[in-house]
Amino acid sequence: MRIDELLDEPLDWRYKGRPATREPLTLATLAQQRWNVLAGDLLLPTMVLKESALEHNIARIATYCREHGVSLAPHGKTTMAPQLFERQLEAGAWGMTAATVAHVGVYRHFGVSRVLLANQLVEPAALTWIAEELAADPDFDFYCLVDSVAGVEAMTEALRGAKLERSLQVLVEVGFPGGRAGCRTLAEAKDVGAAAAASPVLALAGIEGFEGIIAERDAETTLAAVDGFLARMRELTLELARSGVFAGRSEIVLTAGGSAFFDRVAACLRNEWDLELPVRVVLRGGCYLTHDSGLYERLSPLGTREPGDRLRPALEVWGAVLSRPEPDLAIVGLGKRDVPFDIELPIPELAASRTGALRSVRGTLTVFALNDHHAYVRVAPGAELAVGELVGCGISHPCLAFDRWPLIPLVDDDYTVVGGIRTFF
């Protein structure tokens, strides 16, 4: 399936947040009626994606990568939306990052030709499927991770009878104490690299690490720890390259950079390399695409952490005020099934009157609890909020927002629907 075929799929009763109509709909025809969120044309709650912010963020990160001499393989797990993958690739992304082989299957179904699986791959069934995909498409450029000699041996054994015409490209994963996967010492990483290079079915293509989950007691020590981790990645790359394990490669792939510290990755890894082979530094952040009103607004180098041309929150979840049972309490029709709450609760930003007039509610409304389908909102003294009005909330951490919405209306700055985005979780 390609994107044009997706546009012709019917949008029927299975999709929450769709327009309130019995007329047949498709993604291709969604914009034709000029439905408007604030006019009550959509079934609430609904999560919307603002086109102007989306366009800005795609262009902003593309510019950032060009200016800093790095490549981009956005993590598609954030959205699992092939329409958005297409826009990221058209803007110059080198490839797409995946977290699972199931993700890779979605990517391939929609024609993504270069995929970096930022995970270990040891299951025989998954390895067989990848081998078959590589055999079926000579243009499919695939990478995955390995962090142990045992992992190299498991991959080699699983692929021994796969009749691969080209080796499976792997990156040695570097980790840190208390972190996720990844070699804990440089000596261990060098052993893994040597084992991968010696495997008859694997090809050592580079080094990978993920600094995004490093967290110390304060921002200063966290950044110092991130820089130290990246320095170890750099040291390993130099030692492996000088040992000759990348012989025959056209370049070394060196990848890190989630959505919080990609500036440190560019600063630490893109320096001059005294090597015979060029080093391609690949960032993998995915949350930049929509940014948010919470976690990444605080942490991102293009959020409030640094001045300049910032990313813009593109996601909002809208619900109706269902009840005002107490003077300082409102119940709004959105809940855990609609918004992420792993980092923090949704952040009320706007309210719309019954006539569609917008006003800011920042600081006057606070979500303090969620049920499955209800938000408990504290209303500040003197603030107006009536039953039937709409409340629009920003979210924190987009990775757990998209998976709640198979269909996301794409809206302009007046909240008129100009398209729709399908997700595949």
C-alpha positions as CSV (number, residue, x, y, z in Angstrom):
1,M,0.0,0.0,0.0
2,R,1.1,3.5,-0.7
3,I,-0.1,6.8,0.6
4,D,-2.5,7.4,-2.3
5,E,-4.2,4.1,-1.6
6,L,-4.5,5.0,2.1
7,L,-6.3,8.2,1.2
8,D,-9.1,6.2,-0.3
9,E,-9.8,4.0,2.7
10,P,-13.2,4.7,4.3
11,L,-13.4,6.5,7.7
12,D,-16.4,5.0,9.3
13,W,-17.8,4.4,12.8
14,R,-14.6,2.8,13.9
15,Y,-12.8,6.1,14.3
16,K,-13.3,8.3,17.3
17,G,-12.9,12.1,16.8
18,R,-14.3,11.9,13.3
19,P,-16.8,14.5,11.9
20,A,-20.4,14.1,13.2
21,T,-21.9,12.9,9.9
22,R,-23.3,9.8,8.5
23,E,-22.0,10.6,5.0
24,P,-19.2,8.3,3.7
25,L,-15.8,9.8,4.3
26,T,-12.2,9.1,3.2
27,L,-8.9,10.8,4.1
28,A,-9.0,12.3,0.6
29,T,-12.4,13.9,1.1
30,L,-12.1,14.9,4.8
31,A,-11.2,18.5,4.0
32,Q,-13.9,19.1,1.5
33,Q,-16.7,20.0,3.9
34,R,-14.5,22.6,5.9
35,W,-15.6,21.1,9.2
36,N,-14.5,23.1,12.2
37,V,-13.6,21.8,15.7
38,L,-14.8,24.9,17.5
39,A,-18.1,24.8,15.6
40,G,-18.9,21.4,17.0
41,D,-18.5,19.6,13.7
42,L,-16.4,16.8,15.2
43,L,-17.3,14.1,17.8
44,L,-15.5,15.0,21.0
45,P,-13.0,14.4,22.4
46,T,-10.7,14.7,19.5
47,M,-6.9,15.2,19.2
48,V,-5.9,17.6,16.4
49,L,-2.6,18.2,14.6
50,K,-2.0,21.8,13.7
51,E,-0.7,22.1,10.2
52,S,1.3,25.3,10.6
53,A,3.2,24.0,13.6
54,L,3.9,20.7,11.9
55,E,5.2,22.4,8.8
56,H,7.4,24.7,10.9
57,N,8.9,21.8,12.9
58,I,9.7,19.7,9.9
59,A,11.5,22.6,8.2
60,R,13.2,23.7,11.5
61,I,14.9,20.4,12.1
62,A,15.8,19.9,8.5
63,T,17.6,23.3,8.7
64,Y,19.2,22.4,12.0
65,C,20.7,19.2,10.5
66,R,22.0,21.0,7.4
67,E,23.6,23.7,9.6
68,H,25.3,21.2,11.9
69,G,26.4,18.6,9.3
70,V,24.4,15.7,10.6
71,S,21.8,13.3,9.2
72,L,18.4,12.5,10.5
73,A,16.5,9.2,10.9
74,P,13.4,10.3,12.8
75,H,12.0,7.7,15.3
76,G,8.7,6.7,13.7
77,K,7.5,5.1,16.9
78,T,6.4,8.6,18.0
79,T,3.6,8.8,15.4
80,M,3.5,5.5,13.4
81,A,1.9,7.7,10.7
82,P,3.2,6.9,7.2
83,Q,1.8,10.2,5.9
84,L,4.1,12.0,8.3
85,F,7.0,9.7,7.4
86,E,6.6,10.8,3.8
87,R,6.8,14.4,4.8
88,Q,9.9,13.9,6.9
89,L,11.7,12.0,4.2
90,E,10.7,14.6,1.6
91,A,12.3,17.2,3.8
92,G,15.6,15.4,3.6
93,A,15.6,12.7,6.3
94,W,18.3,10.1,5.6
95,G,16.0,7.2,6.8
96,M,13.5,6.3,9.5
97,T,14.1,4.7,12.9
98,A,12.0,1.8,14.2
99,A,11.7,0.2,17.6
100,T,10.3,-3.2,16.7
101,V,10.2,-5.5,13.7
102,A,6.4,-4.9,13.5
103,H,7.2,-1.2,13.0
104,V,9.6,-2.2,10.2
105,G,6.7,-4.1,8.6
106,V,4.6,-0.9,8.6
107,Y,7.4,1.1,7.2
108,R,8.1,-1.3,4.4
109,H,4.4,-1.6,3.6
110,F,4.5,2.1,2.8
111,G,7.7,2.1,0.9
112,V,10.3,3.3,3.4
113,S,13.6,2.2,1.9
114,R,16.1,2.9,4.7
115,V,15.3,1.7,8.3
116,L,17.4,1.8,11.4
117,L,16.0,-0.6,14.0
118,A,17.2,0.9,17.2
119,N,16.9,-2.3,19.1
120,Q,18.5,-5.7,19.4
121,L,17.3,-8.3,16.9
122,V,17.8,-11.9,18.2
123,E,14.5,-13.7,17.5
124,P,14.9,-16.3,14.7
125,A,11.5,-15.5,13.1
126,A,12.2,-11.8,13.0
127,L,15.6,-12.3,11.6
128,T,14.2,-14.7,8.9
129,W,11.6,-12.0,7.9
130,I,14.3,-9.3,7.7
131,A,16.4,-11.6,5.5
132,E,13.5,-12.3,3.2
133,E,12.8,-8.5,3.0
134,L,16.4,-7.8,2.1
135,A,16.4,-10.6,-0.5
136,A,13.2,-9.3,-2.1
137,D,14.4,-5.7,-2.4
138,P,18.0,-4.9,-3.3
139,D,17.4,-1.2,-2.4
140,F,16.3,-1.9,1.1
141,D,19.0,-0.5,3.4
142,F,18.6,-1.9,6.9
143,Y,20.5,-1.6,10.2
144,C,20.0,-3.1,13.7
145,L,21.9,-3.2,17.0
146,V,24.0,-5.8,18.8
147,D,25.5,-5.4,22.3
148,S,27.0,-8.9,23.1
149,V,29.0,-11.7,21.6
150,A,26.1,-13.9,22.5
151,G,23.8,-11.7,20.4
152,V,26.3,-11.9,17.5
153,E,26.2,-15.7,17.8
154,A,22.4,-15.9,18.0
155,M,22.1,-13.7,14.9
156,T,24.7,-15.7,13.0
157,E,23.0,-19.0,13.9
158,A,19.5,-17.8,12.9
159,L,20.7,-16.4,9.6
160,R,23.0,-19.3,8.7
161,G,20.5,-20.9,6.3
162,A,18.9,-17.7,5.1
163,K,20.8,-17.6,1.8
164,L,21.6,-13.9,2.3
165,E,23.2,-12.3,-0.8
166,R,24.4,-9.4,1.4
167,S,25.3,-9.3,5.0
168,L,22.9,-7.9,7.7
169,Q,24.3,-4.5,8.8
170,V,24.7,-4.1,12.6
171,L,25.8,-1.3,14.9
172,V,27.5,-1.9,18.2
173,E,25.3,-0.5,21.0
174,V,27.0,1.4,23.8
175,G,25.2,1.7,27.1
176,F,25.9,3.1,30.6
177,P,25.5,1.7,34.1
178,G,21.8,1.5,35.2
179,G,20.7,2.3,31.6
180,R,19.0,0.1,29.1
181,A,20.7,-2.2,26.6
182,G,24.2,-1.6,25.4
183,C,27.8,-2.5,26.2
184,R,28.9,-1.2,29.6
185,T,32.6,-1.0,28.9
186,L,34.7,-0.1,25.9
187,A,36.5,-3.4,26.1
188,E,33.2,-5.3,25.9
189,A,32.1,-3.1,22.9
190,K,35.4,-3.8,21.1
191,D,34.9,-7.6,21.6
192,V,31.3,-7.3,20.2
193,G,32.6,-5.3,17.2
194,A,35.3,-7.8,16.4
195,A,32.8,-10.7,16.7
196,A,30.3,-8.9,14.4
197,A,33.0,-8.1,11.8
198,A,34.1,-11.8,11.8
199,S,30.5,-13.2,11.4
200,P,29.9,-14.6,7.9
201,V,26.4,-13.1,7.8
202,L,26.8,-9.8,9.5
203,A,28.5,-6.5,8.5
204,L,29.7,-4.1,11.2
205,A,28.4,-0.7,10.0
206,G,29.0,1.6,13.0
207,I,28.2,2.5,16.6
208,E,24.9,3.4,18.3
209,G,23.9,4.8,21.7
210,F,21.0,6.5,23.3
211,E,21.6,9.4,25.7
212,G,18.0,10.4,26.2
213,I,17.4,8.5,29.4
214,I,20.5,9.8,31.2
215,A,19.2,11.8,34.2
216,E,21.3,13.1,37.1
217,R,20.4,15.3,40.1
218,D,20.3,18.6,38.1
219,A,20.5,19.9,34.5
220,E,24.2,20.7,34.7
221,T,25.3,17.2,35.9
222,T,22.9,15.6,33.4
223,L,24.5,17.4,30.5
224,A,28.0,16.5,31.8
225,A,26.9,12.9,32.0
226,V,25.5,13.1,28.4
227,D,28.8,14.6,27.2
228,G,30.8,11.9,28.9
229,F,28.7,9.1,27.4
230,L,29.1,10.7,23.9
231,A,32.8,10.9,24.4
232,R,33.0,7.2,25.1
233,M,31.0,6.6,21.9
234,R,33.6,8.7,20.0
235,E,36.5,6.9,21.6
236,L,35.0,3.5,20.6
237,T,34.5,4.6,17.1
238,L,38.1,5.7,16.8
239,E,39.5,2.5,18.3
240,L,37.3,0.2,16.1
241,A,38.0,2.2,13.0
242,R,41.8,2.0,13.6
243,S,41.6,-1.7,14.2
244,G,40.3,-2.2,10.6
245,V,36.9,-3.7,11.4
246,F,35.2,-1.3,9.0
247,A,37.3,-2.3,6.0
248,G,35.3,-2.3,2.8
249,R,32.7,0.2,4.1
250,S,32.0,3.5,2.4
251,E,31.3,5.2,5.7
252,I,30.9,4.6,9.4
253,V,27.4,5.2,10.8
254,L,27.5,6.8,14.3
255,T,24.0,7.4,15.7
256,A,22.5,8.9,18.9
257,G,20.4,11.8,19.6
258,G,16.8,11.6,20.9
259,S,14.6,14.6,21.2
260,A,16.1,16.1,24.4
261,F,19.9,16.3,23.8
262,F,20.4,16.3,20.0
263,D,22.4,19.5,20.3
264,R,25.0,17.7,22.5
265,V,25.2,14.9,20.0
266,A,25.9,17.3,17.2
267,A,28.5,19.2,19.3
268,C,30.3,16.1,20.6
269,L,30.2,13.7,17.6
270,R,30.4,15.9,14.6
271,N,33.9,17.2,15.2
272,E,36.7,16.4,12.8
273,W,37.7,12.8,12.6
274,D,41.2,11.7,11.8
275,L,40.1,8.6,9.9
276,E,40.3,7.2,6.4
277,L,36.5,6.6,6.3
278,P,33.9,9.4,6.6
279,V,31.7,9.3,9.7
280,R,28.0,9.9,9.2
281,V,26.4,11.2,12.4
282,V,22.7,10.3,12.5
283,L,20.2,11.9,14.9
284,R,17.1,9.9,15.8
285,G,14.7,12.1,17.7
286,G,11.0,11.7,16.8
287,C,9.2,14.1,19.1
288,Y,10.5,17.2,17.4
289,L,7.8,16.7,14.7
290,T,4.9,17.7,17.0
291,H,6.9,18.9,20.0
292,D,4.7,19.4,23.1
293,S,3.6,21.8,25.8
294,G,5.4,20.0,28.6
295,L,8.4,17.7,28.7
296,Y,10.0,18.6,25.4
297,E,9.1,22.2,25.7
298,R,11.3,22.2,28.8
299,L,14.1,19.8,27.6
300,S,14.5,20.3,23.9
301,P,17.4,22.5,22.6
302,L,14.7,24.1,20.5
303,G,12.3,24.6,23.3
304,T,12.7,26.8,26.3
305,R,16.1,25.4,27.2
306,E,17.8,27.6,24.5
307,P,16.8,30.8,22.9
308,G,16.1,31.1,19.2
309,D,13.8,29.7,16.5
310,R,11.9,27.3,18.7
311,L,9.8,24.3,17.8
312,R,6.0,24.7,18.2
313,P,3.5,22.4,19.9
314,A,1.4,20.9,17.2
315,L,-0.9,18.5,19.2
316,E,-4.0,19.6,21.1
317,V,-6.8,17.5,22.6
318,W,-10.2,19.0,22.8
319,G,-13.1,18.1,25.1
320,A,-16.4,19.6,26.2
321,V,-17.2,20.9,29.7
322,L,-19.7,18.2,30.8
323,S,-20.4,19.4,34.4
324,R,-19.6,22.2,36.9
325,P,-20.6,20.3,40.1
326,E,-18.6,22.6,42.4
327,P,-17.6,26.3,42.2
328,D,-13.9,25.4,41.6
329,L,-14.4,22.2,39.7
330,A,-15.2,21.3,36.1
331,I,-15.5,17.9,34.5
332,V,-14.2,17.8,30.9
333,G,-14.9,15.0,28.5
334,L,-11.4,13.7,27.9
335,G,-9.4,11.1,29.9
336,K,-6.7,8.5,30.0
337,R,-8.0,6.9,26.8
338,D,-7.3,10.2,25.0
339,V,-4.2,11.8,26.4
340,P,-0.8,10.8,27.7
341,F,-0.3,11.0,31.5
342,D,3.0,9.1,32.0
343,I,5.0,12.4,32.4
344,E,2.3,14.9,33.5
345,L,-1.4,15.5,33.0
346,P,-2.8,17.5,30.1
347,I,-2.3,21.3,30.2
348,P,-5.3,23.4,29.5
349,E,-4.4,26.2,27.0
350,L,-7.6,27.4,25.4
351,A,-11.3,27.5,25.9
352,A,-14.0,28.1,23.2
353,S,-17.4,29.6,23.9
354,R,-20.5,28.1,22.3
355,T,-20.1,30.6,19.5
356,G,-16.5,29.4,18.9
357,A,-14.8,32.5,20.4
358,L,-11.4,31.5,21.7
359,R,-9.7,32.7,24.9
360,S,-6.6,31.7,26.8
361,V,-7.0,29.8,30.0
362,R,-3.4,29.3,30.8
363,G,-2.9,29.4,34.6
364,T,-6.6,29.5,35.4
365,L,-7.5,25.9,34.6
366,T,-5.5,22.9,35.9
367,V,-6.1,19.3,35.3
368,F,-5.5,17.5,38.6
369,A,-6.9,14.0,37.9
370,L,-8.0,11.8,35.1
371,N,-10.5,8.9,34.8
372,D,-10.8,6.8,31.7
373,H,-13.0,9.4,30.0
374,H,-13.1,12.4,32.3
375,A,-10.7,15.1,33.3
376,Y,-11.0,16.8,36.7
377,V,-10.2,20.5,36.2
378,R,-9.6,23.0,39.0
379,V,-11.0,26.4,38.1
380,A,-9.3,29.4,39.6
381,P,-11.4,32.0,41.4
382,G,-13.0,34.5,39.0
383,A,-12.3,32.3,35.9
384,E,-15.3,31.7,33.7
385,L,-16.1,28.2,32.3
386,A,-19.6,27.1,31.4
387,V,-21.1,23.7,30.6
388,G,-21.0,23.1,26.9
389,E,-17.9,25.2,26.3
390,L,-14.8,23.5,24.9
391,V,-11.3,23.1,26.5
392,G,-8.2,22.6,24.4
393,C,-5.2,21.0,26.2
394,G,-1.6,20.7,25.3
395,I,0.0,17.4,26.0
396,S,3.3,16.2,27.5
397,H,5.3,13.4,25.7
398,P,3.8,12.8,22.2
399,C,5.0,9.2,22.1
400,L,2.0,8.2,24.2
401,A,-0.5,10.5,22.5
402,F,-0.6,9.1,18.9
403,D,-1.3,5.5,19.9
404,R,-4.6,6.6,21.3
405,W,-5.9,8.0,18.0
406,P,-6.2,5.9,14.8
407,L,-7.4,9.1,13.0
408,I,-6.1,12.6,13.8
409,P,-7.7,15.6,12.1
410,L,-5.2,18.0,10.5
411,V,-6.4,21.6,11.2
412,D,-5.4,25.1,10.2
413,D,-5.0,27.9,12.7
414,D,-8.7,28.5,12.7
415,Y,-9.3,24.8,13.6
416,T,-10.8,24.1,10.2
417,V,-10.1,20.5,9.1
418,V,-7.8,20.5,6.2
419,G,-6.9,16.8,6.2
420,G,-6.5,13.7,8.3
421,I,-3.6,11.5,9.6
422,R,-3.9,7.8,10.0
423,T,-1.7,5.9,12.6
424,F,-0.7,2.2,12.7
425,F,0.1,1.0,16.2
